[in-house]
């Protein structure tokens, strides 16, 4: 069973990251959407909550710089 931990929005680029915890696997995952479209190639998996949250912020920050 997955539990959503946090949602991080970068509304300026229409991107959202969600951090999940899978109880059965003892694993955190980060999923991304841009303008509502899932981006599975960006998904990230780890056993560390802080790593998952920091990665979500880092990826969104990098996406925000594309096109600058």
Secondary structure, 3 states (H helix, E strand, C coil): CEEEEEEEEECCCCEEEEEEEECCCCEEEEEEEECCEECHHHCEEECCHHHHHHHHHHHHHHHHHCCC
